[in-house]
Amino acid sequence: KQPDLLKAALTHPSWHEGRDEKAHREFERMEFFGDALLNFIIAGQLIQLYPDLDEGHLSKFRSTLVSREALFNVIASKIKLHKYASVGSGEDLKSPREKAKILADITEALLAGIYYDQGLETAREFVLKYFAEHMTRESIHEIAFNAKGALQEEVQKKAQRLPDYTFERHGNKFICNVSGCAELGSASGEGLSK
């Protein structure tokens, strides 16, 4: 109903490049409020889903679900937010880490815009539409799993040292080769970042 809210939410501060301080401040305020809303909505749902969990476990689950990576993967990439976001030329959306941060920030601002325009229940429906399937214990543990950390722990246990990594670049992809000890062997993987 209020297109100006949508425009404000989808316009990252880098788009203004210091020319419009008011718009920059408005985006940051929306991002701040959207972050608080996301935490509130996710916390409320976790309380309902897991009456057996204590505050510590609920906090870990919430922290995992509202992380930049989760927000990027669960909402921003699914709704193809990058197609609608206005981002300055200085921001490199091709860098996976920077892309995730910027689009997670824009998702938070968008959530605030939904709240301002349609209210809490619509904002809640929006969040849970995307997060509901990720709120099982298994999904939360999968999101939180740190593969590199787990590999390093395993190699340190077996070889008392960290794994060896080598990188090759092929076009826009990196190939990583890793070896740690004879017992574990070696492996390789590829992606858009190291």
ABEGO torsion letter per residue (X at the ends): XBAAAAAAAABBAAAAGGABAAAAAAAAAAAAAAAAAAAAAAAAAAAAABAABBAAAAAAAAAAAABAAAAAAAAAAAAGAAAABBBBAABBAABAAAAAAAAAAAAAAAAAAAAAAAEAAAAAAAAAAAAAAAABAAAAAAAABBAAAAAAAAAAAAAGBBBBBBBBBBEABBBBBBBABAAAEBBBBBBABX
